[in-house]
Amino acid sequence: MIFKKSFKDELENLRYLESVWGSKILLYPDICLDSILKSDKLHLSSEDKAIFPTSSIDFMVCYQHKPVMFIDFCLWDQHLSKGFIQYKKALKDEKKAEIKLKLKIFDNHYYTVAFEHPMEYKDFKYPLNENKFILNILDSLIGEVIIKKDLKVFLGNLLQDLGANFNSMNKDEKKEYIQDIIADSPLDLKWDPLTKNAKTIHDILLYEGIIKTESKIPLSFPEMPPIKDINDEMNMEKRRKIFQKSNWHGSRISCKTKKDKIEKEAWIRNSKYLKGSSLIITQNIARILVYSQIANIYGLKIG
């Protein structure tokens, strides 16, 4: 991947969003590819060259001024009865070509998140870069891909941001200081923002006695074979292998309430940097979509 020499200077001119993870993480919305890449160094095909000038990324994540994640959001029509599978089939050829181009350029650093556009979710009256739900998803992805990978460095950066002289502390002082940060920090180290958001809404619905049962189903594309019962070892092994190699990982959350049953799906393009955490993220996205629709049906305020 070859960036322009002036990339660092250009970052200062781009409008960025603050992440919960501190000053070392910066989010840049709506980035045109030709503003950060030299097309003549990418060895693009004629088809790719035609697409490149008009292609953009919804969000670019920088860690210590270095681009490390490129993230797009695909919001499909809420009336598609078969959800993501039907959405993939309905993708226009131009969109498919653009996704292939981004994968060619960014490889495993390119992430795509897909879910039904939740018209009932209050934050979706705002554009993507002003949507708290989208920003929570971004911070959840950052936590899984960057923060967990190097927690020691992250804590060091956090202490520096807070103006702490950690080296001057003795062992007990360091331990007490870290415990205080974890207990009281607005950065929510105990919970990633997406998990915390899901739990907050869920607790409200439980307190009101609205949710009766909840189930979760892991999904993949290509689809995994069904399991007959707990002794169906052959299909369970097939499912495991398909899931590991699948292009997309997803989750379907289903909740039964006093009135009806609400289901939502969420999907993330598979990446070696996410490993098994893609399930956790997609479950939380689908949960928030389900809980938000339920809260809307019952006229509850969720934030």
Buried (B, 14 or more C-beta within 10 A) or exposed (E): EEBBEEBEEBBEEBEBEEBBBBEBBBBBBBBEBBEBBEBEEBEBEEEBEEBBEEBBBBBBBBBEEEBBBBBBBBBBEEEBEEBBBEBBEEBEEEEEBBBEBBBBBBEBBBBBBBBBBBEBBBBBEEEBBEBBBBBBBBBBBBBBBBBBEEEEBBBBBBBBEEEBEBEEBEEEEBEEBBEEBEEEEEBBBEBBBBBBBBBBBBEBBEEEEBBEEBEBEBBBBEEBEEBEEEEBEEBBEBBEEBBEEBEBBBBBBBBEBEEEEBBBBBBBBBBEBBEEBBBBBBBBBBBBBBBBBBBBBBEBEBE
